[in-house]
Amino acid sequence: MDRLGLVLGYRRGLKTQNCRYVYVKFYDVACFEDACKLIGRRVVCIFGDKKFYGGVIRPHGKKGVVIVRFNKPLPGQAIGCSVNII
């Protein structure tokens, strides 16, 4: 099954941000329980001619948003691009 998601932004604090941790909203995931089922799944973000691989580490909130940790940091221009579960 090929699930499509959207990169929302970086995980950040008041004065810091970590470009390896990204909030992702998948289109067919609407609640916390569905987001918990995605933990451990591998994802790929295709940006330009580069591929960034990562994995879902935990849910965020109650609306189905998950936190994905990528192997390499995503560039700022990747916010708003699509993510696929592989």
N, C-alpha and C positions, 0 to 999 in steps of 0.2 A: 504494500500500500504506500503510495507516494503522498505524503502530507506536505502541504505548503504553508509556510509561516512568514512573518514579517519581523524584521529587526526593529525594535522600538528605541533602544538606546543602551548606553553603558550602565553598569552597576557602579554607583558612585556614592561618596560620602559628602560631607559639607565642603571639604577642601581637597579631596582626592577623587580620582576616578581610575578604574582599572579597565583597560581596553580589552582584556581577555574574557571578562565576564559581561554577558550581554543579555538583556531582556528580550524574549521572543514570544510573540503571540501567534499560535497556530490557528488557522481559520476554522477548523472543525472541533476545536477544544473550547468548551464554554464554562467549565466548572473546575473546582479544585480537585475533585476525584479523578476526572479525566486527565488533568495535568500530572497527577501522581503516577499514572500508568506510563508516562513517557520517560520517567527517570531511568537513566542508563542508556537511552537510545542515542545513536550517533547521528549527527547532522552535518550538512555541508552548505556553505554559503559561497555561491559563485559570484565574484565581483570582478568585472572586466575579464581578463584572461587568467586570473588567479582563483584557486579554490582554497577555502579555509575550512578545516575540519574541526569539529568539536563534539561535545556530548552534553546532554541534559543532566544537570546535577540536582536541581530542586525546583519545586513550584514557587511562585511568588504571588501572594494574594489569593483571592477567592474567585477570580474571573478567568482562570485558565492560562495565565502568563507563566512562563518558565524561565529559569536562568540557565544559560548555556555557557560552558567554559570552552573557549577555542584554544587550539594548540599555539597559534600565532595571533597576535593582537589584530583586531579588525581596524581598518582605517576609518576615519570619521565620515567619509563619503559613503560608507557601506550602510549607514543608518537609513532605514527605509527600503533596503533591498530584500529579496526573497531568500528563504532558507528552506531546504528540503531535508526530510528524514530519510536516511539510507538504511 
